[in-house]
Amino acid sequence: MIPIYQISQDNSLEFLLLSLLFLLIGFLRAYYWKYTKLLISASFKYRYASQYLKQDNVFTERVNWLTFIILLINISLLFLYQEASLNISSFFIVAGCVLLYYTLKFLIIMFLGKLMFIKEITRLTIVFSYLSDKSLALVISPLILILYFFPFDITMILIIIIFLIGVVFFVSKLFWIWRIGTNSFGLSPIYIFLYLCILEIYPFVLITKGFFY
């Protein structure tokens, strides 16, 4: 049976990473739950995002860093799930690639903001892009745990559920970036479309193709 097979393997790294993951979530639940709920709500409603921006303080800064670490762990574990044996080097390579992607996206958004002299929309773009991904990471955390340690093989079902949840967050993010860019700042739809294709849609399609094909 699968439980016996899993015990025979060395799952210490997976256990350690998932323990760290839920330790961080427990820390958020115990000390920063108000800001964590606001972060998740901000992915779907602009007024909650505005509230989160207005409460820019040491508490929201801590929530941002903690949820970003959760994002790195979850995305890395998703990518490495098909690996026969998870090791620390492969985890750090994947986590480093994920970190590089978000760093490059941040730098590109900042550069475009300075180029077009639109500092405020730069901040909002970063907020909606990163908050949405971090909120997604929080929501799928229980599914990641089940994916690695559930006693029965329901991998495909879980992958599809995670994909559908990801689509909901992704569509919401695209909608708000488009709406804010066109309605609030009057940006050309062409520029917004190019940004979404290069930095949002293409990576999402690439990740989806990697999981399903």
Secondary structure as GFF3:
##gff-version 3
##sequence-region A 1 213
A	DSSP	alpha_helix	2	8	.	.	.	ID=ss1
A	DSSP	alpha_helix	12	31	.	.	.	ID=ss2
A	DSSP	alpha_helix	33	42	.	.	.	ID=ss3
A	DSSP	alpha_helix	46	54	.	.	.	ID=ss4
A	DSSP	alpha_helix	58	79	.	.	.	ID=ss5
A	DSSP	alpha_helix	88	116	.	.	.	ID=ss6
A	DSSP	alpha_helix	119	139	.	.	.	ID=ss7
A	DSSP	alpha_helix	141	149	.	.	.	ID=ss8
A	DSSP	alpha_helix	155	179	.	.	.	ID=ss9
A	DSSP	pi_helix	180	184	.	.	.	ID=ss10
A	DSSP	alpha_helix	189	195	.	.	.	ID=ss11
A	DSSP	pi_helix	196	201	.	.	.	ID=ss12
A	DSSP	alpha_helix	202	212	.	.	.	ID=ss13
###
